[in-house]
Amino acid sequence: MSGASTPPGGRIAVPLLGVAQILSWGSSFYLLAVLATPMSIDTGWPIAWVVGGGSVGLLCAGIVSPFVGRMIDSFGGRPTMAAGSLLMGAGLAAVGSSTGLVSYLLGWVVLGVGMGAGLYDAAFSTLGRIFGASARCAITNLTLFGGYASTVCWPLTALAVEHIGWRGACFAYAAA
């Protein structure tokens, strides 16, 4: 990307979205890789139901994707992805404060809607709007950033579980 062809804000868009994607993927899609067992032990919920929360989230992310695309077309990626981040935070707070399987799964519904508005699909659409036909390089670079989500977040999540428990880990990610 040469400076002459980079749109205003384009140089900073990929690194900022990259850090956001690391945190977003690590606190949603990859969350249960570390938290499922501590959650199941602490709550007594069957591990299949705990892990099933992630499937509920992915299902909801897929369901809202067409709506998210229309939101990006109408309002742009920044407000849509910001809403996605807020929804992911609310979903993580709901998961962290859940007292039963129903409230836990409802937390994943909210988290999943946020995932639909805040993960790669929304980010790639946003980069397409920013860079137009030359978005390929930006999308590739963003994908490379996102590839570090498990590398960064699995140890952070394990450290959080050790010091503040699985609920505290959810609340910390919600705040972030």
N, C-alpha and C positions, 0 to 999 in steps of 0.2 A: 504494500500500500504506500504509494508516494504521498507526500504531504499535499500536493496540488489536487489529488483526486479524493482525498479523505474529507468527508463532510464535517461540518463543525461538530465537535464533541465525539467524532468517530474514533480518534486515537485513544481516548480514555474509556470508550464504551466497552470494548472487549475485556480489558483488565477488571473493570468494575463488575461487569456481568459475570466474569470468570470467578471472582471471589464469591459473589452472590450464589453462583451455581454450586460451588464447592459446599457452601454452608447449606443451601437448599436441598441438595441431593443427600448430603450427610445426615441431615436432620429429618429426612422423610423416607426416601426409598431405602437407604442403608441403615436406618435407625434400629430396626428389629434384629439385625445381624448381631448386635451387641446386647440390646435390651430384652429380647424375647425371653431368655432363660431367667434373668432376675425378675422380670415382671411375673412370669408364671409361678416362680417360687414364692414371691412376696404375696401375690393375690390368691393363689390356689387355682387360678384359671387354667384350663387345659392349654398346652403350648399351641395346639392347632388353632384354637380361637385367638390366641395372642397374635400369632403369625397371620391369621386370617384378617386381622385389622389392616395389615398392609395391602392385602388383596382388595379389601373394601375401598381403601384409599385409591389404588390404581384404577379400579372400576369407575369411581367417581371422577377421577382425573380425565379418563377417556370420555365419559358422558358429557362433561362440560367443555371439552375441547372445541366443538363447533362454535359455542357461545363465546369462548375466549377469543377465537379467531375473529369473530365479528366485533368484539370489543377492541381488539388491536386495530382493526381496519377503521373503526369509528373514532377512537380516542387516542390511539397510539400505544406503544409498548410500555412507556414509563408508568402511566397510571394503572394499566392493567396488571403489570408485574408487581407494582407496589401493593395493589389490592391482594394479589396472590401471596405476597410475603406476609401481609397482615392476617390473611386467612390461615396460612401455615402456622403462624404464631398462635393464633386462637385455637387451632386444632391441636397443636402440641400442648398448650395449656389445658385443654379439655382432656387429652389423653393422660397427662400427668396428674390431673385431679380426679380422674374417674374412680368410682367406687364399685362399679359393677360392669359386667360385660356389655350391657346395653349402652351405658354412657361412654365406655371405652370405644365401642364401634362407632357411635355417633361422633366422637372426637376424630376418628379416622375419616368419617364422611367430610367433615370440615377441612381436615388436613388434605384430603384428596382433592377437594375443590381448589384449595390453594395450590396444590401441586400442578393441577391443570393450567393454572394461570401463572405459575412461577418457574416451571422447569424448562427443559430444552425447547419444547414446541413453541412456547411463548417467546423465549429468548431468540430462537432462530427467526421467527416471524418479525420480531422487533429489529433484528440485524438486517433482515431483508428490506424493511422500511427505511432504515438508516442508510444502507450502502447500495440498495438497488441491485442491479445486475452484477455488481462486483462484490457481493456479500460472501461468496464462497470462502475466501481466505479468512474473513472474520468468523464465520461459522466453524471452520476447521480449528482455528485457534481457540474459540470458546469451548469446543468439544475437548480439546487437550486440557484446558483448565478443569473442566468437569470431571475428567478422568482421575483427578487427585482427590475426589470427594471421600472415597473409602480410605485412602492412605492417610488423609488428614483427620477425618472424623471418627474412624473406628478407635484409634488410640485415645482421642479426646473424650469420646463417649465412655470408653472403659475407665478412664481416669475419673470422669464425673461420677460414674456408678460407684466407684470405690470410695469417693469422698462425700458425695451428696445423694447417692441412691438414684434409682432409675427415674423416680418422679422429679427429683432435682435436676437430672439431666434434661428431661423434657422441658422443665421450666427455664433452664438456662438457654436452651436452643430457642424457646419461644421468645425470650427476651432479646436474643441476638437477631 
